[in-house]
Amino acid sequence: MPDISTPNLDYGNMVEAWDINDALMGGTLYMRQLGESYLPRWPNEEIDAYKKRLGAATLLPAYEETISQNNGRVFAEPVKLSDETPDQIVEICKNVDMAGNRLEVWAQEFFRMASQYGLSHALVDYPRVDAETVKTKAQEKLSGARPYVTLINPRQVIGWDSKVQNGSVVLTELRIKEIIVEKGDDFSQKKVEQIRYMTPGKVQIYRKSTGNDGASVWSVHEEWNTSRRDITLVTLYTKRTGFMCGSPPLLNLAMLNIKHWQSQSEQDNILHVARVPILSVYGLAEGQELTIGASTATRFDDRSRQGIEYTEHTGNAIGAGKTSIEDLEQQMRQAGAKLLRAENTSTKSVDQTNEERMQEHSPLYTMANSLEDALDNVLQIMADWLGLPEGGNVDVRTELEAAEQTINAPAAMAIQSLRQGGDIRPIDAVRALQSLRIIDPDAKPDLVIDELNNLAPNMAGGSNDNDQ
C-alpha cells in the first residue's frame, strides 16, 4: 500500500547508478563489504577461497580521484562575491549553513555531490521563531534568526510534484527522508527516521507510529506554517535527465573502474598461483609416505620410475592479464578526461590525456557556470527572507579563468581604439572588457558606464574622457 514513504518512479530509475557511485566512493573496505555485488564468485569456487580472494582485493581509486581533481579545477581560486552583494549576505556567507562552513567550503561539497550523482540540492531555510516572544524585526534579529542553507543528498529526496507557473516549472510538493539522532536514557542515543513533507507555506514531519491494529504506520509528528509561498529548494544539475532527475556524469568511468576491480582481483589470483609451484611425486608404493624438508633425504630404487618434480605455470596468462589491465587503465584516463574537452567524444593520445586541462565550453566548464547560477539563486532566496531586493552574485574562479589572469594588452588596446573612433558603443566596449576580465564580469554594464561618467576630476583639475 503506497504511503508517504513511497518513492517516485523516477527515483527508482536513478538508484542503480547511484549505488555504483557510492560503492566506488566508499573505497576498498566498502567494496569488500559489498562482496559478490561487484566481485562475483566463480563457478565451483569454494566460499573460503572466495573470501580470501575478496580480502586481498584492492580498488584503484580512479573514479574518486577524478571527481576530486575536477573539483579542484572548478575551485582553482576562492569564490568571490560581487561588489553589489549586501553586507548582510556577506556576513551570512561566513557561516552559510550555521554549521561553521564558509560559502566557499560549502559550495565545494555542493558541487562534489552533484559530480557524483548528476544533481544535488540546497534547501534554503529560516529558523522557526516563537511568535509569542518575537513580535518585531528587532526582536527577531536579537534572537539570532537568519536564513541558512542545508545540503540535501539526492538520495534523500524520494518524492516531488510540480506544475507550470508563469512559463516555468515550479515545485508544489517535496518529500525528504531524514535520519536524526535523539538522546535516550542513560546517555544512550537512537536513530529516528522521519520524512519532511513540504508544500508552499507549510511543513509536516512524518514519523512511524503503531496503529490500532498494531501495524507500523506513518503519521504526522509535527507541523508548522511558513511565510513562503514557494518551496525554497535550489537544484544543481551536472547531467540532467529530467526535472529533479540526473545521472552521474562520469558513469562510464565508474563502470570501467568496477571492471578494473574485478580484473585486478583475477590478476592477483593468477599471480598467487604462478608464484607457488606444485610438488609432484610419482612411483611411490601403496601407502608409502615421504618426509619433505631441508633436513631430510629421499631414497628411490629406480629413477626412471620414481621421483619428485615441481610443476610451474608458464606465465603466458600473466602477461596477457597485465596488458589487459594497462589497456583498461588507459580507457579510464580517457573517460575521466572527457569532461574537460569541448569536443568530448574525440579520442586522445596517452600524452594528450595526461596533460588535459579544462577547456572553454567543455562539459566541466558548463557545470561550473551552472554552479554559479545555483549559488546566485541561494543568495537571492536569502535576500528575499531578509527583505532585500538583491542577493548579489558569486564568481567561481575555475582553472581556465585563473590561467587567463594575464591582461591581454593588444585586445584591450584594440577595444579602446574602436571606442575612441566611435566604431562601437560604450556598452559594447564594457562588455568586451568584461570578457577579458579587465572589468568585473558580474558588474552591470549600465552601472559601469554611469560610474565612469561620474568620476571625480583628476588631480590636474581636468575632467575624464569617458563621456558617451
PALUM-216456 format. One record per residue: x, y, z of N, C-alpha, C, CB in turn; residue in three letters. Coordinates in steps of 0.05 Angstrom, whole numbers, plus 5000, padded with zeros to 4 digits. Glycine has a CB too. Layout:
BEGIN
XYZXYZXYZXYZALA;...
% end
This chain:
BEGIN
501749765000500050005000501850255000498150005025MET;501550424980503250674979502650855003502750824953PRO;504750985013504451175035506451405031504851035063ASP;506851565051508551795049511451725042508451955075ILE;512251475048514951385044515351255016515751185065SER;513351235000513551114974514951304954510751034963THR;517251214943518751394925517351434898521551294921PRO;517951654885517151694857518351484839517851974847ASN;517051424817518051234798520751324787516151194775LEU;521051584782523651684772525951644792523351974765ASP;525251644817527251604838528551324835526151644866TYR;526751124832527750844829529450814804525350664827GLY;529050964783530650944759533451044763529251094736ASN;533951214783536551324787538251174807536251614796MET;537051004823538450874845540750694837536550724862VAL;540350544815542450354807545150494801541550194782GLU;545050714786547450854780548650984806546951074759ALA;546851074824547851194849549250984866545551314864TRP;548250734865549550514881552350474872547850254878ASP;552850484846555550454835557350674845555450444804ILE;556350924844557851144854558551114884556251414851ASN;556651044900557151014929559150794935554550954943ASP;558950574919560850354923563750444918560150114905ALA;564150584896566850674889567850894908566950764860LEU;566151074916566951284934567551174962564751504936MET;566450934968566950814994569750694997564950615000GLY;571150654975573850554976573950244978575350674999GLY;576450144982576949864983575349715004579849804987THR;575249825028573849685050570949655045574249835077LEU;569649865034566749845028566249655005565650125022TYR;568049654985567749464962567849174972569849524941MET;569649124991569848855003567248785018572248835022ARG;566148975032563648925046561348855027562849165063GLN;561348965003559248914984559548634971559249124962LEU;561848514974562248244965561548184937560748064983GLY;559747994933559147894906557548084889557547634909GLU;556648314901555248514885557048614862554348744903SER;559648654868561448764848563848584843562349034856TYR;564148374858566348174853565047894854568648204874LEU;563947804831562547554831564347314838561347504803PRO;563047114851564546864858564546684833563146724882ARG;566746564827567046394803565446134807569946334798TRP;564646014785563245744788565045544802562445644759PRO;563945404821565345194836567545304855566544994817ASN;567645574858569545694876568545664905570145984870GLU;570145544922569245504950569045764964571245314965GLU;567245784983566746034997569146135012564346005016ILE;570745945024573146035038575246145019574345805054ASP;575546024995577346124975576546394965577645924952ALA;573846434962572846694953573346904973569846674947TYR;572946844999573347045020576347135021572546925047LYS;578146935016580947015016581547194992582746755015LYS;580447124969580847294945579647564949579647154920ARG;577247584961575947834966577648004986573147794977LEU;578647865007580248005027582848125017580747825050GLY;583848014994586348114983585848324961587947884972ALA;583348354952582748534930583148824939579948494920ALA;584248994921584649274927583449444903587649344931THR;582349674910581049844890582850064881578449964901LEU;583150094854584550324843582550564845585550274814LEU;583150774860581150984865581051184842581851134890PRO;580851084817580851264794578351444793580951104768ALA;576051334799573551484798573551704820571151294802TYR;574251624844574251814866576352044862574951674893GLU;578651974852580752174848580052364824583452044842GLU;578652254804577852424782575852634791576652254759THR;573952554808572052744818573452954835569852604835ILE;575352874852576853064868578453264851578652924888SER;579653154830581253324812579453524798582853154792GLN;577153434788575253624775574353834794572853474764ASN;573953764820573153954840575354174843572553814867ASN;577854074843580054264845580254444820582654114848GLY;579554344797579554514772577454724773579254334748ARG;575154664784572954854786573555064807570254714791VAL;574654984829575255164851578255224852574355054879PHE;579355314829582255374828582955614846583055444799ALA;581155794851581556014869579056044887582056284852GLU;579256184909576956224926574656364911577756394951PRO;572256284917569956424905569856714914567256274911VAL;568656874898568657164903565757274901570457324884LYS;564957424921562357554920562557824905561257604949LEU;560557894890560558144874560458384893558258144854SER;561258604883561158854899558358934907562459084884ASP;556358844892553558914898552258744919551958904872GLU;553758544929552658364949552158514975554558124954THR;549758514986549158655011550858565034546158625018PRO;551458745052553158685075552058455092553558925093ASP;549358435094548158225110548657955098545158275113GLN;548557945071549057685057552057615060548257705027ILE;553857815057556657765061557257645088558258025057VAL;555957755108556357655136555257365138554957835156GLU;552957305126551857035127553656835114549057035114ILE;555056925092556756735077559156645093557656875051CYS;559756775115561956695132561256435148562756915152LYS;558656385151557556145164554956075150557256185195ASN;555155995125552755985108550755765116553655945080VAL;551755555129549955335136549455315166551155075127ASP;550355515181550055525210551455275223547155535218MET;553355165209554954945219557955015219554454685204ALA;558555275214561255365214562655365187562755205232GLY;561255305165562455295139562155555124561355055123ASN;564355655112564155885095562855795069566956005090ARG;561955995053560555935028562455775010559756195014LEU;564955845009566855704991567055404998569655834993GLU;567355345024567555065033564954915027568255055063VAL;562755045033560154915029559654864999557855085040TRP;560455064982559955044953561554814941560755304939ALA;563954754952565654534942564254274946568354534955GLN;563054234969561553984975559053974959560953965005GLU;557754194954555354214937556054114909554254504937PHE;558254214898559054134871560053844870561154324861PHE;561453764891562453484892560153284891564153444917ARG;558053344906555753164907554353154880553853254929MET;554153384867552853384840554553234820552453674831ALA;557253244824559053104806558752804809561953184811SER;557952714832557652424837554952324827557952374867GLN;552752474833550152374828548752494803548452434852TYR;549852704792548552834769546953074778546852634755GLY;546353094804544953324815545353324845541853304808LEU;544953554857544953584886543053814893547853634897SER;542153824918540054014926541054184949537553864933HIS;540154434949540654614971537954724981542554854962ALA;537354675006534854765018535455025034533554545036LEU;534455245025534755505039532555525059534855745019VAL;533255545085531155545106531655775125531255275121ASP;529655805143529756015163528855895189527956255155TYR;530255935211529555815237526755905245531555895258PRO;525355715258522755785269523055965294521055535276ARG;521456165296521556345320518956325335522156635311VAL;519156375360516756365377515156625373517556335407ASP;512856605362511256845356510356985381508756765340ALA;510356855404509556985429511757165440508856775450GLU;514257095435516457255447517757425426518457065459THR;517557355400518857505379516657635362520757325361VAL;516257895365513958025351514858245332512058135371LYS;517458325334518458535317520958445303518958795333THR;521758595281524158525267526658555285524458705242LYS;526558755303528858795321529158555340528459055337ALA;526958455350527058225368527957975353524258175381GLN;527057955328527957735311530957735306526357735284GLU;531957975301534858005297536457935322535558285288LYS;535458025345536757965370536757665377535458115393LEU;534757525367534557235372536557075356531757135366SER;537857205337539857065320538756925296541356875337GLY;536156955292534856815269535756955243531756825272ALA;536556785224537256885198537256645179540157035198ARG;537056695153536956475134539556315133536256585106PRO;539356065126541655895123541055685102542455755150TYR;543055535093542755335072543555065082544355415047VAL;542054865074542654585081543154425056540354465098THR;545354265056545954095033544253845035548954025032LEU;542753775013541053545013542053344992538053625006ILE;542753105002543552884984541152804966544652645000ASN;541552764940539252694923537952424931540152674894PRO;539452254945538252014956535952064976540351834969ARG;536152294989534152365009531552464997535252575028GLN;531752574973529352684960527852464946530052914940VAL;525852344960524552104950522052164934523851924973ILE;521052414936518552474922518252774917516152374937GLY;516952834895516453114888514153134868519053244877TRP;513053374866511053424846511453714837508053384857ASP;510453784813510954044802508654134784513554044786SER;508754384776506754494758508154724742504154594772LYS;506954794720507955014704506555274713507554964673VAL;508255464721507155714731508755944718507355734762GLN;507356124704508556344690510856254672509656544711ASN;510356034658512355934639514655774651513356164624GLY;514655734677516855584690515755354706518555774708SER;517255144708516554914724517354964753517854644714VAL;515354954771515955004800515054774816514455264809VAL;516354734839515654514857513054584872517954474877LEU;511454384875508954414891508954224915506554364874THR;510554014913510853824936513753724937508853584933GLU;514653664961517353564964517453384989519453794967LEU;518553144985518852955008521752895011517152695003ARG;522852945035525652895042525852695065527053165049ILE;527252485060527652285081530052365098528051995069LYS;529752365124531852455143532252245164531152725155GLU;534652235174535352075198536452265219537451845190ILE;535152275241536052455263536852285287533852665270ILE;538552385303539452245327538252385352542552235329VAL;536852235368535652335392536952215416532552285392GLU;537052365438538252275462536252095478539052515480LYS;537251865487535651685502536351695532535851405492GLY;535651485546536251475575539151385579534251275589ASP;540251465601542951375609545051425588542951085616ASP;545051665576546951755557546851605530549751725568PHE;544751455526544551305501543351485479542751055505SER;543651395454542551535431541051335414544851675416GLN;539151445399537751275380537251435354535051175392LYS;537151285332536651405306533651385300538251255284LYS;532651605290529751625284529451705255528351825303VAL;527951545240527451605212524951775210527151345195GLU;525051995194522752165190522752265162522752395210GLN;520452365153520152465126519052755128518252295109ILE;520452935116519653215116517953265090522153405117ARG;515453325094513653375072513153675070510953215075TYR;514053795047513854085044511954155021516654195039MET;510254345027508554465006508754775010505554375009THR;508054934991508255224994506755315019507155364969PRO;508255435038507055545062506755355085504455655055GLY;507655095082507154905103509354685103504354785101LYS;510054595127511954375131510754175150514754475141VAL;510853915143509853705161512053495164507253565149GLN;512453405189514353195195512852935201516153275219ILE;513352725186512152465189514052275203511152345162TYR;513052125223514651915235512851665238515652005263ARG;514251435241512751185244511551165272514550945238LYS;509151065273507851015298506250755296505951245307SER;505350655318503850405318500850455316504450235344THR;499550345296496650385291494950215310495950325263GLY;492350235307490550095324490749785321487650175318ASN;491549705297491849415292494649315299491149345263ASP;496349485310499049405318501049435296498949125326GLY;500149515272501949545249503349825251500549515223ALA;505649835239507150085239506150265216510250035236SER;505350515222504350695201505750965204501250725204VAL;505751115182506851385182504651575191508051455155TRP;505251755209503351955218504752225223501851865244SER;503252435224504352705228505352735256502252925221VAL;507952785259509252825285509253115293512052715285HIS;509653295273509853575278509253725252512653655289GLU;508153965254507554125230507554425238504954045217GLU;508154585218508054875222507755015195510654975236TRP;506855265196506555435172509055605168503955605174ASN;509555675143511755855137510756095122513855705120THR;512356305120511556545107512056535077513056785118SER;513356315067513956295039511656165024516556125035ARG;511256255000509156134982510455974960507356354970ARG;512955884965514355714947516055524963516055874926ASP;517255324950519055134963521855224957518454834954ILE;523355304977525955434973528155224969526555614997THR;527855064948529954864941531354954916528654584938LEU;533954944916535555014893537054754885537655244899VAL;536754674859537954434849540154494829535754254836THR;542454374834544654394815544854144799547354444830LEU;544754164772544953934754547753934741542753944733TYR;548953694740551353654724550853474701553653544742THR;548753314703547853154680544853104684549452874677LYS;543253294673540353284677539053084658539153564674ARG;537252924669535752734653532752804654536252444662THR;532052994670529253074673528953254697527352834676GLY;526553354702526153524726526653364751523253644725PHE;528553454767529353324792530653054788526853294811MET;531653014764532852754757535552804745531052594737CYS;537452624750540152644739541552374739541752844754GLY;543752374725545452124723548352204727545051984696SER;549952044741552752114745554152174719554251884759PRO;555352414716556652484691559052314684557552774692PRO;560252184704562552004700561751714703564852074719LEU;559351644696558451364699560051174683555451344692LEU;560851244658562551074642565151014655563051194614ASN;566351214667568851164683568350984706570051434692LEU;566051024720565350854743565150554734562750944755ALA;563850504711563550234702566250104696561750224677MET;568050264684570750164678572350114704572350374660LEU;571850274724573150244750572249984763572650484768ASN;569649914761568649664771569949434756565549654768ILE;570149454730571449244713574349214722571249314683LYS;575749434728578549414737578749274763579749704739HIS;576849324781576749194807576548894804574349294824TRP;574948804785574648514780577048394767572148464764GLN;578048534746580348444731582948434748580848614707SER;583248634765585648634783585548404803585748904798GLN;583148334812582948104830583747844816580048084841SER;582847814791583647574776586647564771582147564750GLU;587847794766590647814761592247744786591448084751GLN;591347844809592647784834592547484840591447954857ASP;590247374834589847084840591646914823586847004835ASN;591946974797593646814779596546854786593146884750ILE;597247084796600047134805600646964829600447434812LEU;598646934847599046774871599446474863596546794889HIS;597846384843598146114834600846064820595846044815VAL;601646254804604146224789606546234806604346444768ALA;606446384829608746414846609246164863608446654863ARG;607345994866607645754883607645504865605345744904VAL;609945384859610045144843608744914857612845074835PRO;607744714841606344484852608344254853603944404834ILE;608644124877610443904880609043644871611443874910LEU;610343504853609243254843611043014850608843264812SER;609942804860611342554868610242324852611242504899VAL;611942154840610941924825612541674831610941984795TYR;611241444828612641194831612641084860615441214822GLY;611141204878611141104905609340864908610141324924LEU;610140684926608540444931606040524947610140234947ALA;604040354947601540404960602040444990599540174956GLU;601240665001601540715029604240835037601140465044GLY;606140855018608740965024608541265029610640905001GLN;609941355050610041645057612841755054608941685085GLU;612942015048615542155045615542395064615942245016LEU;617742455075618142695090619842885074619542635118THR;618643115068619943315051620843545069618043415029ILE;623443625067624443845082627343885078623943795112GLY;628444105089631244175084633143985098631744465094ALA;632243855120633943685136633343385132633743745165SER;631943315110631243035105632242955077628142995106THR;632542695073633342585047631342385038636242455050ALA;631142355012629242165000630741964983627042314982THR;630041704986631441484972629541354953632541274992ARG;630441324927628841184907630540954895627941374884PHE;629240734888630640504877631040534847629040244882ASP;629240654832629440674803628640954795627540454789ASP;630541124787629941394780628241424755632541544776ARG;628241204739626541224715623641184721627441014695SER;623041064744620241014751619341164776619740714756ARG;621141274791620541414815621841694815621341254840GLN;620641884829621842144831620042364841622942214804GLY;621242604844619842844853620543074834620642914883ILE;618543224827619043464810616943684816618943384780GLU;617643924808615844154811614544224784617344404822TYR;611944284785610544374762609944674764607844214758THR;610944834745610545124746608845234724613345264746GLU;607645464729605945604709607745714687604245824722HIS;606945704662608545814640608746124641607545724613THR;606646254653606646544655605446694632609446634659GLY;604546554611603446694588600946854596602746494566ASN;599246734613596746874620597347114637594946674636ALA;599547114652600247344669600847594651602647284687ILE;602347544630602947774613600547874598605047684592GLY;598747694590596247784577594547934596594747544566ALA;594347844621592747994641593848264647592547834666GLY;596548284648597848544654597248744631600848504657LYS;597448644607596848824584593948914584597548674558THR;592148724591589348794591588749004612587648544598SER;590048994635589549184657590749464648590849094683ILE;593049464636594149714627592349844606596949664615GLU;591249694588589349804568586949914582588549594547ASP;585949774602583549864617584150124631582649644636LEU;586450144643587250394657587350634638589850364672GLU;588350584613588450794594585550884586589950714569GLN;583750694583580950754577579750924599579350494572GLN;580550864624579551014647580551304646580350884673MET;583051344639584151614637582651774616587151604630ARG;582151644593580651794572577851854580580751624546GLN;576451664593573751704602573651934623572551454614ALA;575651944640575652154661576252434649577652094682GLY;577752444626578452694614576352814596581052664599ALA;574252664590572352754570570753004580570452534564LYS;570553034606569153274616570653524612568553234646LEU;573253504605574953734603575053854575577753674611LEU;574053704555574353784528571653884516575353554511ARG;571854074499569454174485568453964466570054434470ALA;570253834452569553604434569953354451571153594408GLU;568053294468568453084488568152804478566653134511ASN;567752764452567552494441570052414426565152474422THR;572052594424574452534409576252354425575852784400SER;578052214411579952044424582652184425580151774409THR;583952164448586552294452588752094456586352494476LYS;591252174451593552004456594052004486595952114440SER;595951824493596651804522597752064532598651574526VAL;599652194518600752444527598752664529603052524509ASP;596952674509594852884510593052844534593252884484GLN;592352594540590552534562591852614588589852244562THR;594352564592595752624617596052924621598452494617ASN;595953084599596353374601593753524598598353464580GLU;591453394601588953524597588453744617586653314598GLU;587353964608586454184625583654254616588354424624ARG;582254394633579554484626579554664602578154614650MET;577654624584577354794560574754954562577554634534GLN;574755184550572255344549570155194534572755624536GLU;567655204544565355064532565554764536565155134503HIS;567354664551567454374558565154314577570154294569SER;564454064580562353994600562954094628561853694600PRO;565454064637566154154664565954454667569054064671LEU;566654604646566354894647563454974648567755024622TYR;561754834634558854884635557754824663557354714614THR;558754604675557954544702558654764722559154274711MET;561054884718561955094735560055334732564855174729ALA;559155394708557255614704554655554717556955674674ASN;553755304716551255224729551455254759550454934722SER;553855204770554355234798554055534806557155134806LEU;555155704790554855994795551956074796556356164774GLU;550355984777547556054776546055944801546155944751ASP;546755694809545455584833546155734858546255284836ALA;548655814861549455974884548156244884552556004885LEU;547956364861546456624859543656594868546556734830ASP;542356374861539556324869539356294900538456074855ASN;541356154911541356124940541556394954543755944949VAL;543356564944543656834957541056994953546056974945LEU;539756964930537357124925535057044944536457094896GLN;534856784949532756684967533356794995532656374968ILE;535856795003536656915029535857205030539656875035MET;536457345008535657635007532657665010536657754981ALA;531157494997528257505000527357465029526857294982ASP;528657285043527957245071528457495087529657005083TRP;530657635080531457875095530058135085534357915093LEU;528458105064527158345053528958515036525958505075GLY;531058405025532958555009532258524979535858475014LEU;532658724963531858694934533758514919531858974921PRO;536358514925538358364911540058204930540058544893GLU;540857964922542557794939545457794930541557514939GLY;546057924907548757934897549357694879550757934920GLY;551957664872552857454854555357324865553357564826ASN;555757074855558156924863559856874838557356654877VAL;562356924840564256874818565956624826566057114812ASP;565556404811567156164815569456174796565355904810VAL;571856174807574356204791575455934784576456374806ARG;575055834760576055584751578955604743574355474727THR;580255374737583055374729583355524702584155094727GLU;581255504686581355644660581555944664578855574643LEU;579956054682579956334687582356424703577356414702GLU;583356244720585756314735588156334717586256104757ALA;588156164696590456164677590356414658590355914660ALA;588056544657587656774639587957044654585056764626GLU;589257034677589557284693591357494680590557214720GLN;593157404662594857594648593157764630597157444633THR;593458024632591858214615592658184586592158504625ILE;590658154569591158154540591358434530588857994525ASN;593758554531594158834525593358904496597058914529ALA;594158744476593358814449590258824445594458614429PRO;588858634457585958634455584758874469584858374466ALA;585858944492584859174507585259434491586159194535ALA;587659454479588259694463586459714438591159694454MET;585859484426584059484403581259574410583959204390ALA;580259484433577659574443577659874448576859414468ILE;579759964461579960254467579960414441582460314484GLN;581460324421581660464395578960474381583760324377SER;577560244381574860244369572960424383573759954368LEU;573260434410571460614426571960904419571760554456ARG;574460984419575161264414574561344385578161304419GLN;574561154367573861214339570961214334575161014321GLY;569361144355566461144352565360914336565561394339GLY;566960694333566160464318564460274334568560314307ASP;564660284360562960114378561760284400564559874390ILE;559560194410558160344432559660304458555260244435ARG;559360494477560660464503559860204517559960704521PRO;557360124514556459884528557759634516553459854527ILE;558259644489559659424476562559414485559459444446ASP;563859644489566559654498566859534526567659944498ALA;564859604544564859494571564559194571562659624588VAL;562759094555562258804553564758664543559958744535ARG;566158784523568658664513570758654534569658814488ALA;571058874549572958874571572258684593573259164582LEU;569658634597568758434617569558154608565758454621GLN;569458104582570257844572573257794575569457814542SER;574758004576577657994581578257994611579158224567LEU;576158034627576358044656578058284666577657784667ARG;578158494649579258744658577258894675580158924634ILE;574658864668572458964684571058724696570459144668ILE;570158744720568758524734566558414717567558624761ASP;566658154710564558034692561758044704565357744686PRO;561558054730558958054743557758334745559057924770ASP;559358534739558258814741556358864718560659014740ALA;554359034724552459104703553559324686549759194716LYS;553659284659554959474641553859764644554659394613PRO;551159784648549960054651551060194675546960034652ASP;551460044697552460174722555360244719552159984745LEU;556960084704559760144699559960404683561159914684VAL;558360434662558460674646557660914662556560644621ILE;555560884679554661104695556861194715552161034710ASP;558260994726560461054745562761194731561360804759GLU;563361104707565561234692564861524684566161074667LEU;562361564678561461844670561362034694558761824657ASN;561461924718561162094741563662084759558762004758ASN;565962014746568462014760569162304769570761894743LEU;570462324792571362584802573562684784572262564832ALA;573962954783576163074767578862964776576163374769PRO;580762934757583362834764584963044779584862744739ASN;587462974788589063144805589863404791591563004813MET;589863394763590663644749588363834745591763574722ALA;585963744754583663914752582063884727584464194754GLY;582963694709581463644685579163454689583263544664GLY;577663414669575363224670576162974657572863344658SER;574662754661575262504649574262494620574062274665ASN;575262304605574662274577572562064571577162224561ASP;571061974591569361744587566461814581569461574612ASN;565962074573563262154567562362004542563062454562ASP;559761934542558661794519558461994496555961674526GLN;
% end
